[in-house]
């Protein structure tokens, strides 16, 4: 109770860090990229949040959880170190791990495959300079996804830095980043190595990553970009526990039963090697007319020794995005059109064997799955008198897959989902300087991913249908002087054929369509600028507060003889409240104090099991030391300051009540970032 009383003044004043370039201004003054449709945040029709570099440094070396969870409507979960999922407005129903139903881009390139699955955990947080998070369907720009879209941005200015840190549970992290303008080329070379023994048995992690890019401005009208990324991720998976097992020993891996071996015995884990390469080209044909094209390819070598089998997966992906752009400005009117196409092919060979204590045994099933998806899109932006801003778009989305069983018998099939027209319309009106109201309506659609069509049961589910629905929302943004910014949004999303995860007695997941859902919510943001207090003791101060308050229900949902209509949506908390407060003392020492409150969560569709609400506090200390032309940024991060017992990622609808993946108790990371 003492902690709650202490937190209340932080919520009323709330929180955010502020230190370097973009910390002086407010988010309302930021321009968003919106995948090459730049606009001011205050006049954007979209439900978008910006994660700046200043917010990203709140993360420990292995994950982007802390910065994403400061965003209203966004939630990142950690089932175990290395195993993460992202939920935008409650989209984790279908994600046992990884990211589904959320489209992810990395600069100009697409991190999601053609079926909609994203290996988000291969990305080092230190590579990312900024994020834009779009909540709800944005099908006119990004295609079929009902959850939302995440744009990851790498460095945009000269920087040479190195990072070295160590912490609890044998954690070690090292990275190097060189970003520099060299004549007509802007080049970035990034390298990272991370490892930890972790706080649970069978939960070690090792990640190695190299990223190279080159932006070649070969003329006044042309820009060529190239990117190459290689990531090697190896992490063990301890598995979920029952409540009794967690109470007895929260650090243990999933134990064996009379019929099923345990996670440690089977050396359960994931080994994921990914190579991604791409080229993009922008060309201004005339001052009003331009063209963009991007081509990319990737290869994934994926191993998953699981309790019941050993899976090898080999994935080949190709993707293309291209669009023509027209923009014309008059005295008080600006008009822009975009016509384009984005599509991809995902070809997977999956081989399952018996798992003999982490070694491949006898073959079980060999299958091939090929997914083809794409969408044509047309959008129009019309701005009148710097007061009225509209964004109208429509896309035609297609998705099909072909499956083939190669062993132990031969069979095949093909499924083509019905093409979907997905319109979006948004409008913003400026009532005054720094004061806008907005409205938005759009339709979203999301086809099942390859890992849902052929889940760990090793059966093809040709009856699984895409989920779809309409989203309506309204919002207000208001800036008070140059000091305080507030934003509030209300949305009402009605989804049909929602895809929901299930688990059988062996711990294998499978997926079903779960009727309809009604998802209503309010999201709020309050932040301040970085106040200069003109005091040598407390020199600067900045605060930030965000909250999500949801009423998500199943509608017309029956499971066998059970009617779950009216139940709360599985895995979604009714309320999350997040805060971040930054002090700078003596004009040197920065202290970032953050809190994350999550209300209780229904863990199964029947709503018969609920988690406990929890409140987690983190603190970060930073101190710069200048040495000639080099700056040493010393930092100490303390995670879970109050030493709480809690779970950061539940296994929803888990068989045998194995819902719980315990998170770490209080832990530390100490390090230094060197800016040359």
C-alpha positions as CSV (number, residue, x, y, z in Angstrom):
1,X,0.0,0.0,0.0
2,X,2.9,2.3,0.8
3,X,4.1,1.9,-2.8
4,X,0.7,2.8,-4.2
5,X,0.6,6.0,-2.1
6,X,4.1,6.9,-3.3
7,X,3.1,6.3,-6.9
8,X,0.0,8.5,-6.9
9,X,1.9,11.8,-7.0
10,X,4.1,10.3,-9.7
11,X,0.9,9.6,-11.7
12,X,-0.5,13.0,-11.1
13,X,2.8,14.6,-12.2
14,X,3.9,11.5,-14.2
15,X,7.1,10.9,-16.0
16,X,9.7,10.7,-18.8
17,X,13.4,11.0,-19.3
18,X,15.0,13.9,-21.0
19,X,18.6,14.3,-21.9
20,X,19.7,15.0,-25.4
21,X,18.5,16.2,-28.7
22,X,14.7,15.7,-28.8
23,X,14.2,16.0,-25.1
24,X,13.7,19.8,-25.1
25,X,10.4,19.8,-27.2
26,X,7.2,18.0,-26.7
27,X,5.9,15.0,-28.8
28,X,3.3,17.4,-30.4
29,X,6.3,19.2,-32.0
30,X,7.7,15.9,-33.5
31,X,7.3,15.0,-37.1
32,X,6.4,11.4,-37.8
33,X,7.6,9.6,-40.9
34,X,4.6,7.3,-41.5
35,X,6.6,5.4,-44.1
36,X,7.5,8.3,-46.3
37,X,4.3,10.3,-45.6
38,X,5.8,12.8,-43.1
39,X,3.5,15.0,-41.1
40,X,3.4,16.8,-37.8
41,X,2.3,14.7,-34.9
42,X,-0.4,17.2,-33.8
43,X,-2.1,17.0,-37.2
44,X,-1.7,13.3,-37.8
45,X,-5.0,11.4,-38.4
46,X,-3.4,8.2,-37.2
47,X,-3.4,6.7,-33.7
48,X,0.4,6.9,-33.4
49,X,2.9,7.0,-30.6
50,X,6.6,7.9,-30.9
51,X,9.4,6.2,-28.9
52,X,12.4,8.5,-29.0
53,X,16.0,7.7,-28.2
54,X,15.5,9.1,-24.8
55,X,12.8,6.6,-24.0
56,X,14.7,3.7,-25.6
57,X,17.6,4.0,-23.1
58,X,15.3,2.8,-20.4
59,X,15.6,-0.7,-21.8
60,X,18.2,-3.2,-20.5
61,X,20.5,-4.5,-23.2
62,X,18.4,-7.5,-24.2
63,X,14.9,-6.1,-24.9
64,X,12.7,-3.1,-25.8
65,X,10.1,-4.0,-23.2
66,X,10.4,-1.0,-20.9
67,X,10.1,1.7,-23.7
68,X,7.3,0.0,-25.5
69,X,5.3,-0.5,-22.2
70,X,5.5,3.2,-21.6
71,X,3.2,3.6,-24.6
72,X,-0.6,3.7,-24.1
73,X,-2.1,0.8,-26.0
74,X,1.1,-1.1,-26.5
75,X,2.3,-4.0,-24.4
76,X,5.5,-6.1,-24.8
77,X,5.6,-9.4,-22.8
78,X,8.5,-11.6,-21.9
79,X,7.7,-15.3,-21.4
80,X,11.3,-16.0,-20.8
81,X,14.5,-14.1,-21.7
82,X,14.7,-14.1,-25.5
83,X,11.0,-14.9,-26.0
84,X,8.9,-11.8,-26.5
85,X,5.6,-10.8,-28.0
86,X,4.0,-7.5,-28.7
87,X,0.4,-6.6,-28.2
88,X,-1.2,-3.5,-29.7
89,X,-4.7,-3.0,-28.2
90,X,-4.9,-6.6,-27.0
91,X,-3.6,-8.5,-30.0
92,X,-1.8,-11.3,-28.1
93,X,-4.6,-13.9,-28.3
94,X,-2.8,-15.7,-31.0
95,X,0.9,-15.2,-30.0
96,X,2.5,-18.0,-27.9
97,X,5.8,-16.3,-28.9
98,X,7.0,-14.0,-31.5
99,X,4.9,-11.2,-33.0
100,X,1.8,-11.8,-35.1
101,X,-1.0,-9.5,-36.2
102,X,1.4,-6.6,-36.0
103,X,3.3,-5.5,-39.1
104,X,7.0,-4.5,-38.5
105,X,9.2,-2.5,-40.7
106,X,12.9,-1.7,-40.3
107,X,13.7,1.6,-42.0
108,X,12.6,1.0,-45.7
109,X,12.4,-2.8,-45.3
110,X,9.9,-5.3,-44.0
111,X,10.8,-7.4,-41.0
112,X,7.5,-9.4,-41.1
113,X,7.2,-12.3,-43.5
114,X,4.4,-12.8,-46.1
115,X,2.3,-14.7,-43.6
116,X,2.5,-12.0,-40.9
117,X,5.0,-13.6,-38.5
118,X,7.9,-11.4,-37.2
119,X,11.0,-12.5,-35.4
120,X,11.2,-9.3,-33.4
121,X,13.7,-10.8,-30.9
122,X,16.5,-10.9,-33.4
123,X,16.8,-7.1,-33.2
124,X,19.2,-5.6,-30.7
125,X,17.6,-2.6,-28.8
126,X,20.8,-0.6,-29.3
127,X,20.4,-0.7,-33.1
128,X,17.1,1.2,-32.9
129,X,17.2,5.0,-32.7
130,X,13.4,5.6,-32.7
131,X,10.1,3.8,-33.1
132,X,6.7,4.8,-34.4
133,X,3.9,2.6,-33.2
134,X,0.5,2.7,-35.1
135,X,-2.4,1.2,-33.1
136,X,-5.3,-0.4,-34.9
137,X,-5.8,-1.2,-38.6
138,X,-3.8,1.0,-41.1
139,X,-4.5,-1.2,-44.1
140,X,-4.4,1.7,-46.6
141,X,-0.7,2.0,-46.0
142,X,0.5,-1.2,-44.4
143,X,-1.9,-3.9,-45.5
144,X,-3.7,-6.6,-43.6
145,X,-3.1,-6.4,-39.8
146,X,-5.8,-5.8,-37.2
147,X,-3.4,-5.1,-34.3
148,X,-1.2,-2.4,-35.8
149,X,2.2,-1.5,-37.2
150,X,5.6,-0.8,-35.8
151,X,8.2,1.3,-37.7
152,X,11.8,0.8,-36.4
153,X,14.3,3.5,-37.3
154,X,18.1,3.2,-37.2
155,X,20.6,6.0,-36.8
156,X,20.2,9.2,-38.9
157,X,23.2,11.3,-37.8
158,X,26.9,11.0,-37.3
159,X,27.8,8.9,-34.3
160,X,30.7,6.6,-33.1
161,X,30.0,4.8,-29.9
162,X,30.7,1.6,-28.0
163,X,28.7,0.0,-25.2
164,X,29.9,-2.4,-22.5
165,X,27.7,-3.6,-19.6
166,X,27.4,-6.5,-17.1
167,X,24.8,-7.4,-14.6
168,X,22.9,-10.0,-12.5
169,X,22.6,-13.6,-13.6
170,X,25.8,-13.5,-15.7
171,X,24.6,-10.8,-18.0
172,X,27.1,-9.4,-20.4
173,X,26.5,-7.0,-23.3
174,X,28.8,-5.4,-25.9
175,X,28.0,-3.3,-28.9
176,X,29.7,-1.0,-31.4
177,X,28.0,1.6,-33.7
178,X,29.6,3.7,-36.4
179,X,27.3,6.1,-38.3
180,X,29.0,8.7,-40.5
181,X,28.4,10.8,-43.6
182,X,31.2,10.0,-46.1
183,X,30.7,12.2,-49.1
184,X,27.5,11.2,-50.8
185,X,27.2,8.1,-48.6
186,X,25.7,7.9,-45.1
187,X,27.0,4.6,-43.7
188,X,26.2,2.7,-40.5
189,X,28.0,-0.4,-39.1
190,X,26.5,-1.9,-36.0
191,X,27.7,-5.0,-34.1
192,X,26.3,-6.5,-30.9
193,X,27.0,-9.5,-28.6
194,X,24.7,-10.3,-25.7
195,X,24.5,-13.2,-23.2
196,X,22.9,-14.1,-19.9
197,X,22.5,-17.2,-17.7
198,X,19.1,-15.8,-16.7
199,X,17.2,-16.1,-13.4
200,X,15.5,-19.5,-14.3
201,X,16.8,-22.9,-15.1
202,X,17.0,-23.7,-18.8
203,X,16.8,-20.0,-19.8
204,X,20.3,-19.0,-21.1
205,X,20.4,-16.5,-24.0
206,X,23.1,-15.6,-26.5
207,X,22.6,-13.1,-29.4
208,X,25.0,-12.0,-32.0
209,X,24.1,-9.4,-34.6
210,X,25.7,-7.4,-37.4
211,X,23.9,-4.6,-39.3
212,X,25.3,-2.6,-42.3
213,X,23.6,0.1,-44.3
214,X,24.5,2.6,-47.0
215,X,22.4,5.6,-48.1
216,X,23.9,6.8,-51.4
217,X,22.6,10.3,-52.5
218,X,23.9,9.9,-56.0
219,X,22.1,13.0,-57.3
220,X,19.8,15.8,-56.2
221,X,16.8,13.7,-57.3
222,X,17.9,10.1,-56.5
223,X,18.7,8.2,-53.3
224,X,19.8,4.5,-53.2
225,X,19.7,2.6,-49.9
226,X,21.2,-0.8,-49.2
227,X,20.9,-2.9,-46.0
228,X,22.4,-6.2,-44.7
229,X,21.6,-7.7,-41.3
230,X,22.7,-11.0,-39.8
231,X,21.5,-12.2,-36.5
232,X,22.3,-15.4,-34.6
233,X,19.9,-15.9,-31.6
234,X,20.1,-19.0,-29.3
235,X,17.9,-19.1,-26.2
236,X,16.6,-21.9,-24.0
237,X,12.9,-22.1,-23.0
238,X,12.1,-23.1,-19.5
239,X,8.4,-23.5,-20.1
240,X,5.3,-22.6,-18.1
241,X,4.7,-23.6,-14.5
242,X,1.5,-24.2,-12.5
243,X,0.8,-21.9,-9.6
244,X,1.9,-24.5,-7.1
245,X,5.1,-25.2,-8.9
246,X,5.9,-21.4,-9.1
247,X,5.2,-21.1,-5.3
248,X,7.5,-24.1,-4.6
249,X,10.4,-22.9,-6.8
250,X,9.9,-20.0,-9.2
251,X,13.3,-20.5,-10.8
252,X,12.7,-24.1,-11.9
253,X,12.1,-25.1,-15.5
254,X,9.0,-27.0,-16.4
255,X,9.4,-30.3,-14.5
256,X,8.8,-33.8,-16.0
257,X,5.6,-35.7,-15.4
258,X,4.9,-39.5,-15.5
259,X,4.3,-39.3,-19.3
260,X,6.1,-36.2,-20.5
261,X,9.8,-35.2,-20.0
262,X,10.7,-31.8,-18.6
263,X,12.2,-28.8,-20.4
264,X,15.7,-29.2,-19.0
265,X,15.8,-32.9,-19.8
266,X,14.8,-32.2,-23.4
267,X,17.1,-29.1,-23.7
268,X,14.1,-27.1,-24.9
269,X,15.1,-23.9,-26.7
270,X,15.2,-22.0,-30.0
271,X,18.2,-21.3,-32.3
272,X,17.4,-18.8,-34.9
273,X,19.8,-17.6,-37.6
274,X,18.5,-14.9,-39.9
275,X,20.0,-13.1,-42.9
276,X,18.1,-10.1,-44.3
277,X,19.3,-8.0,-47.3
278,X,17.5,-5.3,-49.3
279,X,17.8,-2.4,-51.7
280,X,15.5,0.6,-52.0
281,X,15.5,3.5,-54.5
282,X,13.7,6.9,-54.4
283,X,13.6,9.1,-57.4
284,X,12.0,12.5,-57.9
285,X,10.9,12.5,-61.5
286,X,9.5,16.1,-61.3
287,X,9.0,18.4,-58.3
288,X,5.5,17.0,-57.8
289,X,6.0,13.4,-59.0
290,X,8.2,10.7,-57.5
291,X,8.7,6.9,-57.4
292,X,9.8,4.5,-54.7
293,X,10.8,0.8,-55.0
294,X,12.2,-1.7,-52.5
295,X,13.2,-5.3,-53.0
296,X,14.5,-7.6,-50.3
297,X,15.2,-11.2,-49.4
298,X,15.8,-13.2,-46.3
299,X,16.8,-16.7,-45.1
300,X,16.0,-18.2,-41.7
301,X,17.5,-21.3,-40.2
302,X,15.3,-22.2,-37.2
303,X,15.8,-25.0,-34.7
304,X,13.3,-25.7,-31.9
305,X,14.0,-28.7,-29.6
306,X,10.7,-28.9,-27.8
307,X,9.5,-31.3,-25.1
308,X,7.6,-33.6,-27.6
309,X,9.7,-33.1,-30.8
310,X,12.7,-31.5,-32.4
311,X,11.8,-29.1,-35.2
312,X,14.0,-27.8,-38.0
313,X,12.6,-25.0,-40.1
314,X,14.2,-23.4,-43.2
315,X,12.5,-20.3,-44.5
316,X,13.1,-18.3,-47.7
317,X,11.4,-14.9,-48.1
318,X,11.2,-12.3,-50.9
319,X,9.3,-9.1,-50.8
320,X,8.6,-6.0,-52.9
321,X,7.1,-2.6,-52.2
322,X,6.7,0.1,-54.8
323,X,4.6,3.2,-55.1
324,X,4.2,6.4,-57.2
325,X,3.6,9.6,-55.4
326,X,2.1,12.9,-56.5
327,X,2.0,16.0,-54.4
328,X,0.9,19.6,-55.2
329,X,0.7,22.7,-53.0
330,X,-1.3,25.8,-53.6
331,X,-1.6,28.9,-51.3
332,X,-3.8,27.2,-48.7
333,X,-4.4,23.7,-50.0
334,X,-2.1,20.7,-50.4
335,X,-3.0,17.5,-52.1
336,X,-1.1,14.2,-52.3
337,X,-1.8,10.8,-53.9
338,X,0.0,7.5,-53.5
339,X,-0.6,4.4,-55.7
340,X,1.4,1.3,-55.0
341,X,1.8,-2.4,-54.2
342,X,3.5,-4.5,-51.5
343,X,3.8,-8.2,-51.7
344,X,5.8,-11.2,-50.5
345,X,6.4,-14.9,-50.7
346,X,7.3,-17.1,-47.7
347,X,8.5,-20.6,-48.5
348,X,9.1,-22.9,-45.5
349,X,10.4,-26.5,-45.2
350,X,9.6,-27.9,-41.7
351,X,11.1,-31.2,-40.5
352,X,10.0,-32.7,-37.1
353,X,11.9,-35.5,-35.4
354,X,11.7,-37.2,-32.0
355,X,13.6,-35.2,-29.4
356,X,16.1,-37.4,-27.7
357,X,17.3,-35.1,-24.9
358,X,18.1,-32.3,-27.3
359,X,19.2,-34.5,-30.2
360,X,17.3,-35.3,-33.4
361,X,15.8,-38.8,-33.3
362,X,13.4,-40.6,-35.6
363,X,11.6,-38.5,-38.2
364,X,8.0,-37.6,-37.5
365,X,6.7,-35.3,-40.2
366,X,8.3,-33.3,-43.1
367,X,6.2,-30.6,-44.6
368,X,6.5,-27.6,-47.0
369,X,4.3,-24.5,-46.8
370,X,4.3,-21.6,-49.2
371,X,2.4,-18.4,-48.4
372,X,1.8,-15.6,-50.9
373,X,0.3,-12.3,-49.9
374,X,0.1,-8.8,-51.2
375,X,-2.0,-5.7,-51.4
376,X,-2.6,-2.8,-53.8
377,X,-3.1,0.5,-52.1
378,X,-4.4,4.0,-53.0
379,X,-4.3,6.9,-50.6
380,X,-5.1,10.6,-50.7
381,X,-4.1,13.4,-48.3
382,X,-5.9,16.7,-48.5
383,X,-5.0,19.6,-46.2
384,X,-7.0,22.8,-46.3
385,X,-5.9,26.1,-44.8
386,X,-3.6,24.5,-42.2
387,X,-6.7,23.7,-40.2
388,X,-8.3,20.6,-41.9
389,X,-6.3,17.5,-42.5
390,X,-7.7,14.4,-44.2
391,X,-6.3,11.0,-45.1
392,X,-8.4,8.6,-47.2
393,X,-7.0,5.3,-48.4
394,X,-8.1,1.9,-49.6
395,X,-6.3,-1.4,-50.2
396,X,-7.1,-4.7,-51.9
397,X,-5.5,-7.5,-50.0
398,X,-5.0,-11.1,-51.1
399,X,-3.5,-14.1,-49.3
400,X,-3.1,-17.8,-50.3
401,X,-1.0,-20.7,-49.3
402,X,-0.1,-24.1,-50.6
403,X,0.8,-27.0,-48.2
404,X,2.5,-30.3,-48.9
405,X,3.2,-33.2,-46.6
406,X,6.3,-35.0,-47.8
407,X,6.8,-37.6,-45.0
408,X,5.6,-40.1,-43.8
409,X,3.0,-39.9,-46.6
410,X,2.4,-37.6,-49.5
411,X,-0.5,-35.2,-49.7
412,X,-1.1,-31.6,-50.5
413,X,-3.7,-28.8,-50.6
414,X,-4.2,-25.2,-51.4
415,X,-6.2,-22.5,-49.7
416,X,-7.0,-19.1,-51.1
417,X,-8.7,-16.6,-48.8
418,X,-11.2,-14.2,-50.3
419,X,-9.8,-10.9,-51.4
420,X,-10.5,-8.1,-49.0
421,X,-11.2,-4.4,-49.7
422,X,-10.0,-2.5,-46.6
423,X,-10.8,1.2,-46.5
424,X,-9.5,3.8,-44.0
425,X,-10.6,7.4,-43.4
426,X,-9.1,9.9,-41.0
427,X,-9.7,13.6,-40.3
428,X,-8.0,16.1,-38.0
429,X,-9.2,19.7,-37.3
430,X,-7.0,22.2,-35.6
431,X,-9.2,24.3,-33.2
432,X,-6.2,26.5,-32.4
433,X,-2.4,26.4,-32.2
434,X,-1.4,23.1,-30.5
435,X,-5.0,21.9,-30.2
436,X,-6.6,19.3,-32.5
437,X,-9.4,16.9,-32.6
438,X,-9.5,13.8,-34.8
439,X,-11.7,11.0,-36.0
440,X,-10.9,7.8,-37.7
441,X,-12.7,4.7,-39.2
442,X,-11.0,1.8,-40.8
443,X,-11.3,-1.9,-41.6
444,X,-8.6,-4.5,-40.7
445,X,-8.0,-8.0,-41.8
446,X,-5.4,-10.5,-40.7
447,X,-4.9,-14.0,-42.2
448,X,-3.5,-16.9,-40.1
449,X,0.3,-17.1,-40.1
450,X,2.2,-20.2,-41.2
451,X,2.8,-21.1,-37.5
452,X,-1.0,-21.1,-37.0
453,X,-1.8,-23.0,-40.1
454,X,0.7,-25.7,-39.2
455,X,1.2,-25.3,-35.4
456,X,3.3,-27.5,-33.1
457,X,0.7,-30.2,-33.3
458,X,2.1,-30.8,-36.8
459,X,-1.3,-30.8,-38.4
460,X,-2.5,-28.5,-41.1
461,X,-5.6,-26.5,-40.1
462,X,-7.2,-25.6,-43.5
463,X,-10.4,-24.5,-41.7
464,X,-8.7,-21.5,-40.0
465,X,-10.1,-18.3,-41.3
466,X,-8.7,-14.7,-41.3
467,X,-9.9,-12.4,-38.6
468,X,-11.4,-9.0,-39.6
469,X,-13.3,-6.1,-38.2
470,X,-14.1,-2.3,-38.2
471,X,-12.3,0.1,-35.9
472,X,-13.8,3.5,-35.0
473,X,-12.0,6.1,-32.9
474,X,-11.9,9.7,-31.8
475,X,-9.2,11.7,-30.1
476,X,-8.0,15.0,-28.8
477,X,-4.5,16.5,-28.6
478,X,-3.7,19.6,-26.7
479,X,-0.4,21.5,-26.0
480,X,-0.4,24.0,-23.2
481,X,2.2,26.6,-24.1
482,X,5.5,24.9,-24.6
483,X,5.3,23.0,-21.3
484,X,2.6,20.3,-21.2
485,X,1.0,18.0,-23.7
486,X,-2.0,15.8,-23.3
487,X,-3.7,13.3,-25.6
488,X,-6.8,11.2,-25.2
489,X,-8.3,8.6,-27.5
490,X,-11.4,6.4,-27.5
491,X,-11.8,3.5,-29.8
492,X,-14.4,0.8,-30.5
493,X,-13.1,-2.2,-32.5
494,X,-15.5,-5.1,-33.5
495,X,-13.6,-8.1,-34.7
496,X,-15.1,-11.3,-36.2
497,X,-13.5,-14.7,-36.4
498,X,-10.9,-13.8,-33.8
499,X,-8.0,-16.3,-33.8
500,X,-7.3,-17.7,-30.4
501,X,-4.6,-20.0,-29.1
502,X,-5.2,-23.3,-27.4
503,X,-2.8,-25.9,-25.9
504,X,-3.1,-29.7,-25.6
505,X,-1.9,-31.9,-22.8
506,X,1.5,-32.2,-24.4
507,X,2.0,-28.5,-24.4
508,X,1.5,-28.1,-28.1
509,X,-0.5,-25.1,-29.3
510,X,-3.2,-25.0,-31.9
511,X,-5.6,-22.2,-33.0
512,X,-9.3,-21.8,-33.6
513,X,-11.6,-19.0,-34.7
514,X,-13.4,-17.7,-31.6
515,X,-16.5,-15.9,-32.9
516,X,-16.6,-12.2,-32.3
517,X,-15.0,-9.7,-29.9
518,X,-16.0,-6.2,-28.8
519,X,-13.0,-4.1,-27.9
520,X,-13.6,-0.7,-26.4
521,X,-10.9,1.4,-24.8
522,X,-9.6,4.8,-23.6
523,X,-5.9,5.7,-23.9
524,X,-4.3,8.7,-22.4
525,X,-0.9,10.5,-22.4
526,X,0.4,13.3,-20.3
527,X,3.9,14.6,-20.7
528,X,6.0,17.7,-20.0
529,X,9.0,19.3,-21.6
530,X,12.4,19.1,-20.0
531,X,12.1,21.9,-17.4
532,X,15.3,23.8,-16.7
533,X,14.9,24.6,-13.0
534,X,17.9,27.0,-12.9
535,X,19.1,25.2,-9.7
536,X,22.4,23.6,-9.3
537,X,21.0,20.8,-7.1
538,X,17.9,19.8,-9.1
539,X,18.8,21.1,-12.5
540,X,16.2,19.6,-14.8
541,X,12.9,17.8,-14.5
542,X,10.6,16.0,-16.9
543,X,7.6,13.8,-16.5
544,X,5.4,11.4,-18.5
545,X,2.3,9.4,-17.8
546,X,0.3,7.0,-19.9
547,X,-2.6,4.7,-19.3
548,X,-4.9,2.2,-21.1
549,X,-8.3,1.4,-19.8
550,X,-10.1,-1.4,-21.7
551,X,-13.4,-3.2,-21.8
552,X,-12.7,-6.1,-24.1
553,X,-15.4,-8.9,-24.3
554,X,-16.1,-12.1,-26.3
555,X,-19.3,-12.0,-28.3
556,X,-21.2,-15.0,-29.7
557,X,-18.3,-17.4,-28.6
558,X,-19.0,-21.0,-27.9
559,X,-16.5,-23.8,-27.3
560,X,-18.1,-27.2,-27.4
561,X,-20.9,-27.0,-24.8
562,X,-19.5,-23.9,-23.1
563,X,-20.8,-20.4,-23.9
564,X,-18.1,-17.8,-23.2
565,X,-20.1,-14.9,-24.7
566,X,-19.7,-11.9,-22.5
567,X,-16.4,-13.1,-20.9
568,X,-13.4,-10.8,-20.7
569,X,-10.9,-11.2,-23.5
570,X,-8.2,-13.6,-22.6
571,X,-4.7,-12.2,-21.8
572,X,-5.7,-8.6,-21.8
573,X,-5.6,-6.4,-18.6
574,X,-8.4,-4.0,-18.0
575,X,-5.9,-1.3,-17.0
576,X,-2.2,-0.5,-17.4
577,X,-0.8,2.7,-15.9
578,X,2.8,3.6,-16.7
579,X,5.0,6.5,-15.5
580,X,8.5,7.8,-16.0
581,X,10.1,10.6,-14.0
582,X,13.5,12.1,-14.8
583,X,15.6,14.3,-12.6
584,X,19.0,15.8,-13.3
585,X,21.0,16.7,-10.3
586,X,24.1,19.0,-10.3
587,X,23.6,19.3,-14.0
588,X,25.3,15.9,-14.3
589,X,23.6,13.1,-12.5
590,X,20.4,11.8,-14.2
591,X,17.9,9.7,-12.3
592,X,15.1,8.0,-14.3
593,X,12.4,6.5,-12.1
594,X,9.7,4.4,-13.8
595,X,6.6,2.4,-12.8
596,X,4.4,-0.1,-14.5
597,X,1.1,-1.1,-13.1
598,X,-0.9,-3.9,-14.7
599,X,-4.3,-5.0,-13.4
600,X,-5.4,-8.6,-13.2
601,X,-5.6,-10.6,-16.4
602,X,-7.9,-13.5,-17.4
603,X,-5.7,-16.5,-18.3
604,X,-8.3,-18.7,-20.0
605,X,-11.4,-18.1,-22.1
606,X,-13.6,-19.4,-19.3
607,X,-12.3,-16.6,-17.1
608,X,-11.9,-19.2,-14.3
609,X,-8.2,-18.3,-13.7
610,X,-6.9,-14.8,-13.2
611,X,-3.5,-13.3,-12.5
612,X,-2.7,-11.0,-9.7
613,X,-2.3,-7.3,-10.4
614,X,1.2,-6.1,-10.0
615,X,3.3,-2.9,-9.7
616,X,6.9,-2.9,-10.9
617,X,9.4,-0.1,-10.3
618,X,12.7,0.5,-12.2
619,X,15.4,3.1,-11.7
620,X,18.3,4.2,-13.8
621,X,21.3,6.4,-12.9
622,X,23.4,8.1,-15.5
623,X,26.6,10.1,-15.1
624,X,28.7,11.6,-18.0
625,X,32.4,11.9,-17.8
626,X,34.2,14.1,-20.4
627,X,37.7,13.1,-21.5
628,X,39.0,15.4,-24.2
629,X,36.9,14.6,-27.2
630,X,35.4,11.4,-25.7
631,X,32.4,11.2,-23.4
632,X,31.9,8.2,-21.0
633,X,28.3,7.8,-20.1
634,X,28.3,5.6,-17.0
635,X,24.9,4.0,-16.0
636,X,23.4,1.7,-13.4
637,X,20.0,0.2,-14.0
638,X,18.0,-1.5,-11.2
639,X,15.1,-3.6,-12.5
640,X,12.2,-4.6,-10.2
641,X,13.3,-2.2,-7.4
642,X,10.7,-3.5,-5.0
643,X,11.7,-7.2,-5.5
644,X,8.2,-8.3,-6.5
645,X,7.1,-11.8,-7.4
646,X,5.4,-11.4,-10.7
647,X,4.9,-12.8,-14.2
648,X,5.8,-10.7,-17.3
649,X,4.3,-13.1,-19.9
650,X,1.6,-15.7,-19.3
651,X,0.8,-18.8,-21.4
652,X,-2.9,-18.2,-22.0
653,X,-5.3,-21.2,-22.3
654,X,-2.4,-23.4,-21.1
655,X,-3.2,-27.1,-20.6
656,X,-2.7,-28.4,-17.0
657,X,-2.8,-24.8,-15.7
658,X,0.8,-24.1,-16.7
659,X,0.1,-20.4,-17.2
660,X,3.1,-18.9,-15.3
661,X,6.5,-17.8,-16.5
662,X,8.1,-16.1,-13.5
663,X,10.0,-12.9,-14.1
664,X,13.3,-11.9,-12.4
665,X,13.4,-10.5,-8.9
666,X,15.5,-7.4,-8.3
667,X,18.5,-7.3,-10.7
668,X,21.2,-4.9,-11.8
669,X,23.0,-3.8,-15.0
670,X,26.1,-1.6,-14.8
671,X,27.8,-0.3,-17.9
672,X,29.4,2.5,-19.9
673,X,28.6,3.9,-23.3
674,X,31.5,5.7,-24.9
675,X,30.8,8.4,-27.5
676,X,33.8,9.2,-29.6
